[in-house]
């Protein structure tokens, strides 16, 4: 049984995804602020907490510190929600959360984050695990990386090159069925490095994906999904 603590308004977003909330192995707790979320976690030992960077009684820095410094509470994934400003995203990077998302929240991106942080399988049509080489151009500089977990909205990118949240890049890669894809994308998430030897990881969102490329990715995902 997976336990998730979610702010009430974020839960309202997730309620639109009935297949997710109706899973028999999920228990959802809703809260009005970070202080209440902390109290719930002490009582329930949640698997994932979605919290806001700023609430009236407790900000995200204090919230994460109290959790990470407590041996009984630290074994939980924390996703912070903040506004799309440089100052707030920098605060999120410092507060020891596993990941963060900026508002306005994209439903699919939020669900992908939840699936990954809970280490549960998403629905087959959403995202397909694979590893492909990608040629990337950022600010006129060409470099290579590897992509995984592709969907029609984006993928995860691993590369030695440093990128920042909000950077726009151009990606060129081949699907395993030899279909060539070329599209612009935006860095929307910085992945936490678990060891010093890990490459840099980024969640990227495709921008204005060509209709033909969109259809090609959908066909590939559908084909792989049917084989599983």
C-alpha positions in Angstrom: 0.0 0.0 0.0 1.4 3.4 -1.1 0.6 6.4 1.1 0.7 9.9 -0.5 0.2 13.2 1.3 -1.1 15.9 -1.1 -2.2 19.6 -0.7 -6.0 19.8 -1.2 -5.8 21.9 -4.4 -3.2 19.5 -6.0 -5.5 16.6 -5.1 -8.2 18.3 -7.0 -6.0 18.2 -10.1 -5.3 14.5 -9.6 -9.0 13.7 -9.2 -9.3 14.3 -12.9 -7.1 11.2 -13.4 -9.6 8.6 -12.1 -7.5 5.6 -13.0 -4.7 6.8 -10.7 -6.8 7.7 -7.7 -8.8 4.5 -7.9 -5.8 2.2 -7.6 -6.4 -0.2 -4.8 -2.8 0.1 -3.6 -3.0 3.9 -3.0 -4.1 5.8 0.1 -4.4 9.6 -0.4 -4.2 12.1 2.5 -5.0 15.7 1.8 -3.6 18.7 3.8 -4.1 22.4 4.0 -0.4 23.3 4.8 3.1 21.9 5.4 2.6 21.8 9.1 -0.4 19.5 8.7 1.5 17.4 6.2 4.4 16.9 8.6 2.0 15.8 11.4 0.3 13.4 9.0 3.7 12.0 7.9 4.7 11.4 11.6 1.5 9.4 12.1 1.3 7.6 8.8 4.9 7.3 7.5 4.0 8.3 3.9 5.8 7.1 0.8 5.5 10.4 -1.0 4.7 13.9 0.2 3.8 16.6 -2.3 4.3 20.0 -0.5 4.4 23.7 -1.4 7.5 25.8 -1.1 5.6 28.4 0.9 2.6 27.9 3.3 1.6 30.3 6.1 2.9 28.2 9.0 5.9 26.5 7.5 8.0 27.0 4.4 9.6 24.2 2.3 13.1 24.6 3.7 12.0 24.1 7.3 9.6 21.3 6.2 12.3 19.3 4.3 14.9 19.9 7.1 12.6 18.5 9.8 12.0 15.4 7.7 15.6 14.8 6.4 17.1 15.3 9.9 14.8 12.8 11.5 15.8 9.1 11.2 12.2 8.0 11.6 10.8 10.4 8.9 13.6 10.7 6.3 12.7 7.6 4.2 10.1 9.4 2.1 10.1 11.0 -1.3 9.3 14.8 -1.3 8.1 16.7 -4.3 7.9 20.5 -3.9 5.6 22.8 -5.8 6.7 26.3 -6.4 6.1 29.3 -8.8 8.0 29.5 -12.0 10.7 32.0 -10.9 14.4 31.7 -10.6 14.5 32.6 -6.9 11.9 29.9 -6.0 13.5 27.2 -8.1 16.8 27.9 -6.5 15.3 27.5 -3.1 13.9 24.1 -4.2 17.3 22.9 -5.2 18.7 23.8 -1.8 15.9 22.2 0.4 16.8 18.5 -0.1 13.6 17.6 -1.8 13.7 14.7 -4.4 12.3 16.9 -7.1 10.1 20.0 -7.8 7.6 21.2 -10.3 6.6 24.8 -11.1 3.1 26.1 -11.6 0.9 26.0 -13.6 1.1 22.2 -13.1 0.9 19.9 -16.1 -1.2 16.9 -15.2 0.8 14.4 -17.2 4.1 15.8 -15.8 2.8 15.6 -12.3 1.7 11.9 -12.7 5.0 10.9 -14.3 6.8 12.5 -11.3 4.6 10.6 -8.9 5.1 7.3 -10.7 8.9 7.7 -10.6 9.1 8.8 -7.0 6.9 6.0 -5.9 8.7 3.5 -8.2 5.5 2.2 -9.6 4.6 1.4 -13.2 2.6 4.1 -15.1 -0.1 3.0 -17.5 1.4 1.5 -20.6 0.2 4.3 -23.0 1.9 7.0 -21.0 5.6 6.4 -21.3 7.9 3.6 -22.6 11.3 2.8 -21.1 14.2 2.8 -23.6 17.7 4.0 -24.0 18.6 6.0 -27.2 21.5 8.2 -28.2 20.5 11.9 -28.7 22.2 14.7 -30.5 21.4 17.9 -28.6 22.1 21.5 -29.5 21.9 24.2 -26.8 22.9 27.8 -27.3 24.7 26.8 -30.5 26.7 24.0 -28.9 26.3 20.5 -30.1 26.7 17.6 -27.6 25.4 14.0 -27.1 23.3 12.4 -24.5 21.0 9.5 -23.8 17.3 9.5 -23.6 14.9 7.2 -21.7 11.2 6.9 -20.8 9.8 8.5 -23.9 6.3 9.8 -24.3 4.6 12.1 -26.7 5.2 14.9 -24.2 8.9 14.4 -23.6 11.6 12.1 -22.0 14.4 12.0 -19.6 17.8 13.2 -20.9 21.2 12.1 -19.4 24.3 14.0 -20.4 27.6 15.3 -19.1 26.6 18.8 -20.2 25.2 21.2 -17.7 21.8 22.6 -18.4 19.5 24.8 -16.4 15.8 24.7 -15.7 14.0 26.5 -18.6 16.7 26.0 -21.1 15.5 25.4 -24.7 17.3 22.7 -26.7 17.0 20.9 -30.0 17.0 17.1 -30.0 17.6 14.8 -32.8 17.4 11.0 -32.4 16.2 7.7 -33.9 13.5 5.5 -32.4 14.4 1.8 -32.2 12.2 1.3 -35.3 14.6 3.7 -37.2 12.1 6.7 -37.3 14.1 9.9 -37.1 12.7 12.5 -34.7 13.9 16.1 -34.6 12.2 18.6 -32.2 12.8 21.5 -29.9 12.4 20.8 -26.1 12.5 22.6 -22.8 14.2 21.5 -19.6 11.5 21.3 -17.0 13.1 19.3 -14.3 16.5 18.7 -12.8 17.0 15.1 -11.6 18.7 14.4 -8.3 22.1 12.7 -8.6 22.4 9.7 -6.3 26.2 9.4 -6.7 29.0 11.7 -7.8 29.6 9.5 -10.8 26.1 9.9 -12.2 25.6 12.0 -15.4 23.4 15.1 -15.2 19.7 14.1 -15.6 16.9 16.3 -16.9 13.2 16.0 -17.6 12.6 17.6 -21.0 9.3 18.6 -22.6 8.9 18.6 -26.3 7.9 22.0 -27.8 5.5 22.1 -30.8 6.2 18.5 -31.7 5.5 18.0 -35.4 2.2 16.1 -36.0 4.1 13.4 -38.0 6.7 12.9 -35.2 3.8 12.9 -32.6 2.1 10.1 -34.5 5.4 8.2 -34.9 6.1 8.2 -31.2 2.5 7.2 -30.5 2.8 4.2 -32.9 6.0 3.2 -31.3 4.6 3.3 -27.8 1.5 1.5 -28.8 3.6 -1.3 -30.5 5.9 -1.8 -27.5 2.9 -1.6 -25.1 1.2 -4.5 -27.0 4.3 -6.6 -26.8 4.6 -6.3 -23.0 
